[in-house]
Amino acid sequence: MSPFELGTDGPQVIVVGVDGSLTSLHAAAYAAGMARRQSAQLYVVFVRSTPPMAALSPMGFASAQRALDETQADLRQRILDGAALIGLSVEFLTTEGDTFAELVKVADKVRADAVVVGTSTQAGHRVIGSIAVRLVRLGRWPVMVVP
C-alpha cells in the first residue's frame, strides 16, 4: 500500500476569459487564486470583438477600436502587475473574433485543465445562451462560472 501523497491533483493549466467587466475581473481573481494555490500556469484571454453597430460607420469603428485598445492595455498591465505581486506565472493572450470560439481555441491549444469565466450581464444571452453555458455544454473541461 502506498503512503498518502501530499501534492495536487487539481488543474495545472487554467484559462480565464476577461473583457473588463466586473464579473470577468472576479473570474480573473478567482482563477489567479486557484492557479497560485495549485502552482498552475494561468492564461488570461482577452478577445477583441467589435460591437456590430460600431461597424456601421467608420467613426464608430475607429472609436470602438480605440476603446478596445485602451481596455486591453489596462487589463494586461493590471493582471501582470498583480501576478508579479503574488509570484504567479501568467500569460496574457489577445485574440480577435467570437469570444466563445476563441476561448475554445486557446483552451485546446494550451491543453487547459479548467476554464473560468464570469457570469454574463447581457440580456440577449438569456435567449441565445451565454458563453459560460456554451462552454459547459461543450463538455471539454471543468468550467467555473464566477458571479
Buried (B, 14 or more C-beta within 10 A) or exposed (E): EEEEEEEEEBBBBBBBBBBBBEBBBBBBBBBBEBBBEBEBBBBBBBBBBBEEEBEEEEEBBEEBEEBBEEBBEEBBEBBBEBBEEEEBEBBBBBBEEEBBEBBBBBBEEBEBBBBBBBBBEEEEBEEEBBBBBBBBEBEEBBBBBBE
